[in-house]
Amino acid sequence: MSDKQKAIVALTFVSQTCTTSLRVLDDRNRERSHPETSDLSVISKDLHSLLSLIYNLSTKLSLALSPASPTYSASLPLLQDLAKHASGVVYCVSLLNEVQHGTTFIKGTTNVVKGVLESLRDLVQTFVDLAARDLPSTSGVAGEDYLIRTAALHDLITRAQGSNGIPKDNRSAVRQHWSIDKATLEDGLSEVARMIEETERDDVNHLTAEDDDFDDGWDELGLGNNTTLNKDELARAKSVYPILRLTTLLHKRIFLDVLSSTCPVPAPDVAYDFLLEQSHSLLAASDELVATLYSPQDPDSVCKEVTALMMVVTALRTRLQAFFPVNEGLDVEMKKLSVQDNPLSKPSRQVDKKWFDTCFDQISRLSANFISPSDR
C-alpha cells in the first residue's frame, strides 16, 4: 500500500472518529459513565490542552497535505494523533455531570466541542476528496478549499479558548446567556420608548398641520402612516413602560450582583440553571407584551400579557431566594470583620436583598393597576 493510500485510509478513519464522537455527544444524556474525576479545573485544563493540540496538528496537516506538494508519509502520525485527540475531547465532556458542574455549562461546552469536531471532519474530508480526485497542483479551487477549512477550524478553537468561549464554571456559563437576554430586553424597552416618542411627536406635527387639507392619496392605497397610537393606546403604553423598565433593571441588577464573580453567596449549580430558565421566560413574556402595544391594540391582550409577565417575575423572585443569605445581618458583619482583618483581600459585591424586595414590590404594584376591560 502506497503512502497516499495509507493517508486516505487514515483520513477516513479520522472522519469516522469525528462522526462517532459526535454521536457519543448526542447520546451522553442517555448513557451515564462513572468518571474518574469530577474536578472541573482538571477537566477544563485537559480540554483546553487537547483543543490546542488539535489546532497545532491541523496546521501541520494542512502543510503536509498541501495540494501543491502533498507529503503523505508526513501526514500519517499527524492523523493518528488527531483521531486520538478527537476521542479525548469527548472523554473530557463525558466526565461532566449536571449535579456537580451544571446543565448550562455542560450544554455550552458540548456545543463548542461539537463545532470543533464537525469542523475537523470537514477539513479531513476535504483532503480525502482531493486525494481521491487526484487534482493537479494548479487547481486554485482545491487550494482555497482546504485553506478555508483550516482557517474555520482555527477560528472555532480560538473562540472556544477566548473569554466568550468555554466558560470556567456554570455561573460563568449562565452569565454569558444572561448577557444576551439582557441586551434583548433593553432593545424591547427602547422599542416601547421610541413608540411613545414617535406618537407624541406625530401629535405635535399634526397640530401644526391640522389646517392643511392636502391629501397625498397614500391612505387609499393602504400605505399611509397609520401606525401611531391613539390617545388611549398611548396612555396604555405609558402605563406599561414603567413595568418593562423595572423588569429590565431587575434583570440587569441580577447580572451585576448575583452573577458576579465576586458574589459572596455560595449557591448550587442547579440554582443558576433555574435562574437562567426564568431569564428566558422573562424575555419571552416581555417580547409578547411589547408586541401587544403596537396599534391597533387589544386592551384584553395587553392585560393578559401583563399578567403573564407578573407570573414570570413571581417565579424569578422565588428562584432568587437561593442567592440570599439566611442570616444576612450576621453574614454582612462577619464579612466586614474579615475585610478589616485582611486589608489586601478583594472586596466582594454584596447582594442587597432589600433592593431586590423593593423592586419586586414596585413591579407588583404597577402591574396591579391593569384591569382587563372585560372584567370591569
C-alpha positions in Angstrom: 0.0 0.0 0.0 1.4 3.4 -1.0 1.8 6.3 1.3 -1.1 8.0 -0.5 -3.4 5.1 0.1 -2.4 4.9 3.7 -3.1 8.6 4.1 -6.6 8.2 2.6 -7.3 5.3 5.0 -6.0 7.4 7.9 -8.0 10.5 6.8 -11.2 8.3 6.5 -10.6 7.0 10.0 -10.3 10.5 11.5 -13.5 11.5 9.7 -15.3 8.4 11.1 -13.9 9.0 14.6 -15.3 12.6 14.5 -18.7 11.2 13.4 -18.7 8.6 16.2 -17.6 11.2 18.7 -20.4 13.5 17.7 -22.9 10.6 18.1 -21.5 10.0 21.6 -22.0 13.6 22.5 -25.6 13.4 21.3 -26.2 10.3 23.4 -24.4 11.4 26.6 -27.7 12.2 28.3 -28.8 8.6 27.9 -25.6 6.9 28.8 -24.1 7.8 32.2 -20.5 7.0 32.9 -18.6 6.7 36.1 -16.0 9.5 35.8 -12.5 9.0 37.2 -12.5 12.6 38.4 -15.1 15.4 38.9 -12.6 18.2 39.5 -13.7 20.8 37.0 -10.3 22.6 36.9 -8.6 19.4 35.9 -11.2 18.6 33.2 -11.1 22.1 31.8 -7.3 22.2 31.7 -7.2 18.9 29.8 -9.9 20.0 27.4 -8.1 23.3 26.6 -4.8 21.4 26.1 -6.5 18.9 23.7 -8.0 21.8 21.7 -4.6 23.4 21.4 -3.1 20.2 20.2 -5.9 19.8 17.5 -5.2 23.4 16.4 -1.4 22.7 16.0 -1.9 19.3 14.4 -4.4 20.7 11.9 -1.9 23.4 10.9 0.8 20.8 10.3 -1.6 18.5 8.5 -2.5 21.4 6.1 1.1 22.0 5.4 1.8 18.3 4.9 -1.1 17.7 2.5 -0.9 21.0 0.6 -2.3 20.3 -2.9 0.8 21.9 -4.4 3.1 19.3 -3.0 1.5 16.7 -0.6 3.7 14.7 1.6 1.5 11.7 2.5 4.0 10.0 4.7 4.4 13.0 7.0 0.6 13.2 7.5 0.3 9.7 8.9 1.5 10.4 12.5 -0.5 13.6 12.5 -3.7 11.9 11.6 -3.1 9.2 14.2 -2.8 11.9 16.9 -5.8 13.8 15.6 -8.0 10.7 15.9 -6.7 10.2 19.4 -7.4 13.8 20.5 -10.8 13.9 18.9 -11.8 11.0 21.2 -10.0 12.8 24.0 -12.2 15.9 24.0 -15.3 13.7 24.0 -13.9 11.9 27.0 -13.5 15.2 28.8 -17.1 16.1 28.2 -18.2 12.6 29.4 -16.6 13.4 32.8 -19.0 16.2 33.4 -22.3 15.8 35.2 -25.2 18.1 35.8 -25.3 17.9 39.6 -21.6 18.8 40.1 -21.0 21.1 37.1 -24.4 22.4 36.0 -26.6 21.9 32.9 -25.8 25.2 31.3 -22.1 24.7 31.5 -22.3 21.2 30.0 -24.6 22.3 27.2 -22.3 25.1 26.3 -19.1 23.0 26.4 -20.8 20.2 24.4 -21.8 22.6 21.7 -18.3 24.1 21.4 -16.8 20.6 21.2 -19.3 19.5 18.6 -18.5 22.5 16.5 -14.8 21.7 16.6 -15.3 18.1 15.7 -17.6 19.0 12.8 -15.1 21.5 11.5 -12.2 18.9 11.8 -14.3 16.3 10.0 -14.9 18.9 7.2 -11.2 19.5 6.9 -10.1 15.9 6.7 -12.9 15.1 4.3 -11.6 17.9 2.0 -8.2 16.1 1.9 -9.9 12.8 1.3 -11.7 14.3 -1.7 -8.5 16.0 -3.0 -6.6 12.7 -2.8 -9.4 10.7 -4.4 -9.8 13.0 -7.3 -6.1 13.4 -7.7 -6.4 17.1 -8.6 -3.4 18.8 -10.1 -1.4 21.2 -8.1 -2.6 24.0 -10.3 -6.2 23.7 -9.2 -7.0 27.0 -7.5 -10.3 25.8 -6.1 -8.6 22.9 -4.3 -6.1 25.2 -2.7 -8.7 27.7 -1.5 -11.0 25.0 -0.1 -8.5 23.4 2.3 -7.2 26.7 3.5 -10.8 27.9 4.2 -11.5 24.7 6.2 -8.3 25.1 8.2 -9.0 28.7 9.0 -12.5 27.8 10.1 -11.2 25.2 12.5 -8.6 27.6 13.9 -11.3 30.3 14.4 -13.5 27.9 16.3 -10.8 26.8 18.6 -9.5 30.3 19.2 -13.0 31.5 20.1 -13.5 28.4 22.3 -10.5 29.3 24.3 -11.4 33.0 24.5 -13.4 34.9 27.1 -16.7 34.1 25.4 -15.8 30.5 24.6 -15.9 27.6 27.0 -16.9 29.1 30.4 -14.9 28.3 33.5 -17.9 27.2 35.5 -21.7 27.1 35.5 -22.1 30.6 36.9 -20.0 31.9 34.0 -22.0 29.9 31.5 -25.3 31.3 32.8 -23.8 34.8 32.8 -23.0 34.5 29.1 -26.6 33.6 28.3 -27.9 36.3 30.7 -25.9 39.0 28.9 -27.6 38.1 25.6 -31.1 38.2 27.2 -30.2 41.5 28.9 -29.4 43.1 25.6 -32.6 41.9 24.0 -34.7 43.1 27.0 -33.1 46.5 26.7 -33.9 46.6 23.0 -37.5 45.9 23.8 -37.6 48.7 26.3 -36.1 51.1 23.8 -38.7 50.0 21.3 -41.6 51.0 23.5 -39.8 54.3 24.4 -39.4 55.0 20.7 -43.1 54.1 20.1 -44.2 56.6 22.7 -41.8 59.4 21.5 -42.9 59.0 17.8 -46.6 59.2 18.7 -46.1 62.3 20.8 -44.0 63.9 18.0 -46.6 63.0 15.4 -49.3 64.6 17.7 -47.4 67.8 17.7 -46.8 67.7 14.0 -50.5 67.0 13.4 -51.5 70.1 15.4 -49.2 72.3 13.3 -50.6 70.9 10.1 -54.3 70.5 11.0 -55.3 73.3 8.6 -53.6 71.5 5.7 -56.2 69.8 3.6 -53.7 68.3 1.1 -54.4 64.5 0.5 -51.5 62.7 -1.0 -53.6 59.6 -1.7 -51.3 57.1 0.2 -54.0 56.2 2.7 -56.3 55.0 0.0 -53.6 52.5 -1.1 -53.1 51.3 2.4 -49.7 52.8 2.6 -50.4 55.8 4.8 -48.7 56.4 8.2 -51.4 54.9 10.5 -49.0 53.1 12.9 -49.0 55.8 15.6 -51.0 55.2 18.8 -54.3 56.9 19.5 -54.9 58.6 22.9 -56.0 55.5 24.8 -53.2 53.4 23.3 -50.6 56.0 24.2 -51.8 56.1 27.8 -51.7 52.3 27.9 -48.2 52.2 26.5 -47.1 54.8 29.1 -48.5 52.6 31.8 -46.7 49.5 30.6 -43.4 51.3 30.1 -42.5 51.6 33.9 -43.2 47.9 34.3 -40.8 47.0 31.5 -38.3 49.5 32.7 -38.2 47.9 36.2 -38.1 44.3 35.0 -35.2 45.2 32.7 -33.5 47.0 35.6 -34.1 43.9 37.8 -32.6 41.6 35.2 -29.6 43.9 34.9 -29.1 44.0 38.6 -29.1 40.2 38.9 -26.4 40.2 36.2 -24.3 42.7 38.0 -24.7 41.4 41.6 -25.9 37.8 41.7 -24.0 36.5 38.7 -20.9 38.5 39.5 -17.6 36.5 40.1 -17.3 38.4 43.4 -20.8 37.4 44.7 -20.2 36.2 48.2 -23.2 33.9 48.4 -22.4 30.3 47.5 -25.2 28.6 45.5 -25.5 25.2 43.9 -25.1 24.9 40.2 -28.7 23.9 39.8 -29.8 27.2 41.2 -28.0 29.0 38.4 -29.7 26.8 35.8 -33.1 27.5 37.3 -32.4 31.2 37.3 -31.5 31.1 33.6 -34.8 29.4 32.8 -36.6 32.4 34.4 -34.4 34.8 32.4 -35.5 33.2 29.1 -39.1 33.2 30.3 -38.9 36.9 31.3 -37.5 37.7 27.8 -40.3 35.8 26.1 -43.0 37.4 28.3 -41.6 40.9 27.8 -41.5 40.4 24.0 -45.1 39.3 23.9 -46.1 42.3 26.0 -44.2 44.7 23.7 -45.9 43.2 20.7 -49.4 44.0 22.1 -48.6 47.7 22.4 -48.5 48.3 18.6 -51.5 49.8 17.1 -54.2 48.7 16.9 -54.1 47.4 20.5 -56.4 44.9 22.1 -56.7 46.0 25.8 -57.6 42.5 26.9 -54.4 41.1 25.2 -52.3 43.8 26.9 -53.7 42.9 30.3 -53.2 39.2 29.6 -49.5 39.7 28.8 -49.0 41.9 31.9 -50.4 39.1 34.0 -48.2 36.6 32.2 -45.1 38.8 32.8 -46.0 39.1 36.5 -46.2 35.3 36.8 -42.6 35.1 35.5 -41.5 37.8 37.8 -43.0 35.9 40.8 -41.2 32.7 39.8 -38.0 34.7 39.4 -38.3 36.1 42.9 -38.7 32.5 44.2 -35.6 31.3 42.4 -33.6 34.2 43.6 -34.0 33.3 47.2 -31.3 30.7 46.9 -28.8 33.6 46.5 -29.8 35.5 49.6 -28.0 34.5 52.9 -30.4 33.2 55.5 -29.0 35.5 58.2 -27.9 38.4 56.1 -27.2 40.7 59.1 -24.7 38.4 60.7 -23.2 37.4 57.4 -22.5 41.0 56.4 -20.9 41.8 59.8 -18.7 38.8 59.6 -17.5 39.8 56.1 -16.8 43.3 57.2 -14.7 42.0 60.0 -12.9 39.7 57.6 -12.0 42.6 55.3 -10.8 44.6 58.2 -8.5 41.7 59.3 -7.2 41.3 55.8 -6.9 44.7 54.1 -5.3 43.2 51.0 -8.4 41.0 50.3 -10.6 41.9 47.3 -14.0 43.2 48.5 -16.9 41.1 47.3 -20.0 42.6 45.7 -22.9 42.3 48.2 -26.3 41.1 47.1 -28.7 43.7 48.5 -31.8 41.7 49.3 -33.7 44.9 50.4 -33.2 46.4 47.0 -34.5 43.4 45.2 -37.5 43.1 47.5 -38.3 46.8 46.9 -38.0 46.3 43.1 -40.3 43.3 43.1 -42.9 45.1 45.2 -42.8 48.1 42.8 -43.3 45.8 39.8 -46.2 44.1 41.6 -47.8 47.5 42.5 -47.6 48.8 38.9 -49.0 45.7 37.3 -51.9 45.6 39.8 -53.2 48.8 38.1 -54.1 46.8 35.0 -57.7 45.6 34.9 -59.0 43.8 31.8 -61.9 45.8 30.2 -63.9 42.5 30.1 -63.6 42.3 33.9 -65.0 45.8 34.5 
